[in-house]
Amino acid sequence: MGLLTFSINVTLDGCVDHREGIADDETHAFFTRLMDEGGAMLWGRVTYEMMESYWPAVARGQQEAPPAMREWAVKLEAKPKYVVSSTRKAFPWTNSHHIAGDLRTGVQRLKDATPAGVLLGSGTLATELDRLDLIDEYVFVVQPRLAGHGPTLHQSGLPRTRRLELVSAKPFRNGAVAMHYRRSR
């Protein structure tokens, strides 16, 4: 069974709006390595649609992008992508698959079938999966910013506090810090 790792950019005040992250070469290289280590990506519909609207064009060379972003896009194109949605059924982007039905069962089945692990990148979905105790690890890239707005990490709350153990911390030249945590069980 593979681990489910939630990874996201977050500002110092908890904002997870993708526009608030610093998207430089070092950050993209970090996320590319993280994606390389996993066997699949997992998103909610909203995140999938945001990703689908941009990254396939970058991978095909139809959208101008720096080399680090293009590398991410090409690898993302090839990576299996799983989407949780109750409103959308068709996911035409290459290697995209729908998880329907019971959330716990579908995600547990995905974890069981993906020994290299699953990388989760959707904040709202992460809250639901955290409530189901399905997230094993967290990789937060803490951005050196105060956004002053939301959405924020787990803004709808969790039933109890999660105790985490620090696995590693890696500072970036831009002032961000990647922090890898494992759940204390």
HUBEL-V300658 format. One record per pair of residues at least 6 apart in sequence whose C-alpha atoms are under 6 Angstrom apart, sorted by the first residue. I is the first residue (numbers start at 1). J is the second residue. D is the distance in Angstrom with one decimal. If there is no record, write none. Layout:
BEGIN
I&J&D ; I&J&D
END
This chain:
BEGIN
1&111&5.7 ; 1&112&4.3 ; 1&115&5.0 ; 2&111&5.1 ; 2&114&5.3 ; 2&115&4.0 ; 2&116&5.5 ; 2&117&4.0 ; 3&117&4.6 ; 3&136&5.8 ; 4&117&5.9 ; 4&118&4.9 ; 4&135&5.2 ; 4&136&5.3 ; 5&119&5.0 ; 5&120&5.8 ; 5&136&5.9 ; 5&137&4.5 ; 5&138&5.4 ; 6&120&4.6 ; 6&138&4.7 ; 7&121&5.5 ; 7&138&5.8 ; 7&139&4.5 ; 7&140&5.6 ; 8&121&5.9 ; 8&140&5.3 ; 9&140&5.8 ; 9&141&4.7 ; 10&16&4.8 ; 10&142&5.0 ; 10&143&5.9 ; 11&142&5.5 ; 11&143&4.6 ; 11&145&5.4 ; 11&146&5.9 ; 12&145&5.9 ; 12&146&5.6 ; 13&146&5.5 ; 14&152&5.0 ; 14&153&5.6 ; 15&150&5.1 ; 15&151&5.5 ; 15&152&4.3 ; 16&151&5.8 ; 16&152&5.4 ; 25&68&5.4 ; 28&68&6.0 ; 32&72&5.3 ; 38&116&5.1 ; 38&117&4.9 ; 38&118&5.6 ; 39&114&5.9 ; 39&116&4.8 ; 39&117&5.3 ; 39&118&5.8 ; 40&80&4.9 ; 40&81&5.9 ; 40&118&4.9 ; 41&81&4.7 ; 41&118&5.7 ; 41&119&4.8 ; 41&120&6.0 ; 42&81&5.9 ; 42&82&4.8 ; 42&83&5.9 ; 42&120&4.7 ; 43&83&5.0 ; 43&121&5.8 ; 43&122&5.3 ; 44&83&5.4 ; 44&84&4.9 ; 44&122&6.0 ; 44&125&5.8 ; 45&85&5.4 ; 55&73&5.4 ; 57&63&5.4 ; 59&70&6.0 ; 59&73&4.8 ; 59&74&4.6 ; 80&95&4.9 ; 81&95&6.0 ; 81&96&4.6 ; 82&96&5.7 ; 82&97&4.8 ; 82&98&5.7 ; 83&98&5.0 ; 83&99&5.7 ; 84&99&5.0 ; 127&154&5.5 ; 136&183&5.6 ; 137&181&5.6 ; 137&182&4.4 ; 137&183&5.9 ; 138&180&5.7 ; 138&181&5.1 ; 139&179&5.5 ; 139&180&4.4 ; 140&178&5.7 ; 140&179&5.3 ; 141&177&5.5 ; 141&178&4.2 ; 142&176&5.4 ; 142&177&5.2 ; 143&176&4.6 ; 144&175&5.8 ; 144&176&5.5 ; 163&184&5.5 ; 164&181&5.9 ; 164&182&5.5 ; 164&183&4.6 ; 164&184&5.2 ; 165&181&5.4 ; 165&182&5.2 ; 166&181&4.5 ; 167&180&5.3 ; 167&181&5.2 ; 168&179&6.0 ; 168&180&5.2 ; 169&178&5.6 ; 169&179&4.5 ; 170&177&5.5 ; 170&178&5.0 ; 171&177&4.2
END
